[in-house]
Amino acid sequence: MTIHQAFWEITSVCNGMCKHCMYSSGYRDKRELDLDSKLEVMEKMYEMGITRLVILGGEPTILPYFYKILSTSVQLFPEVVIQTNGYVMEEEYFNFPSKWVVSLESSKQEENDWIRGEGAYERTVKNLYKFSVVKGKEITIRTTLTQKTDVEAMCKLALKLKTNLLFMRFMPMGRGSIIKELVPTEEKMVETYLTLLKFKRDFDSIRRKVEILDPQFAFLVRWNAKYVKYFEADRTACPAARHRILIDHRGNYYPCNFLLKRLGNFLKDDIEKINEKCKKFYEEWNDFGFKHSRRDCPFRRICSGGCKAMMFLTKKACFNCPIPKLISEHKSNLLKTTDLTQEIIGGG
């Protein structure tokens, strides 16, 4: 077990007030670390062996020292990703070898702005067009998948803007805890998987990707013996506290950017203690997931009940997982549109 990926919620300050924000960002927290302490966090992440750093907020780009953070991070880490609302995207930022993930919740202005605030759609799409279409930069649109998301319309918009498209399930946390009706159902997940598989070839044709951040979806489009062996070793594809941690603006750390169970403080705990706490958490929740996962699912030995964050929220494994229904009702479609072997889902 090696933690090599860190999500860093660098600030609680945000120029938005999204209805679904799991961190309840917006206002400055007096306990937020100063710049010197944040540089200390980066140095410790480097010593820990982090190779992929995802910088998020709040909104990182509005920090007065964001340029300093960005320029320092690309010197320390092989891969740096900036997660932003896309309101502030300067030309000079693209001089650095970093990746950009921009949040957009709908292809329709009124639906997007209901979640992200008035004017959000116009500002974000304007910058996406400028940097992706006009300047040819590779950018990923990040869309929170809710029960109301028009997945097909988002795919068409991303193709038009020539971006990657990444869906992430809505988590009823933070401000999002009061709109739990937006959690996607099993039927919505089935619809989403089938739609993404339908559009995969279109994205491939422009050298872009469309996916949902579910290990099960990755199995459908990238199934091979090496992939299976990698995840079978730990009986899970979930990286929480195994390969990934979240560090917040106060220096506290958690198993995952979706799993806000505080494990300790990153600057106070030494690296050995951080690894010990993460290992203990991982073993506890992976065991829970495997014991309560669906025994009739062919992916059980690899995904171990699915997302640990959703398990933590619901105390249920396999929460609204679409795989069993996809296999029982859409097997022929899966075999035609993916590289999944016939053996794993009993085709033939």
Helices and strands as residue ranges (DSSP letters): E 5-9, H 35-48, E 52-56, G 60-62, H 66-76, E 79-84, G 91-95, E 99-103, H 109-116, H 120-128, I 129-134, E 139-145, H 151-161, E 164-169, G 174-178, G 180-182, H 186-205, E 210-212, H 215-222, H 225-232, E 244-247, E 252-254, E 264-265, H 271-292, H 300-303, H 308-314, H 323-329, H 331-337, H 342-345
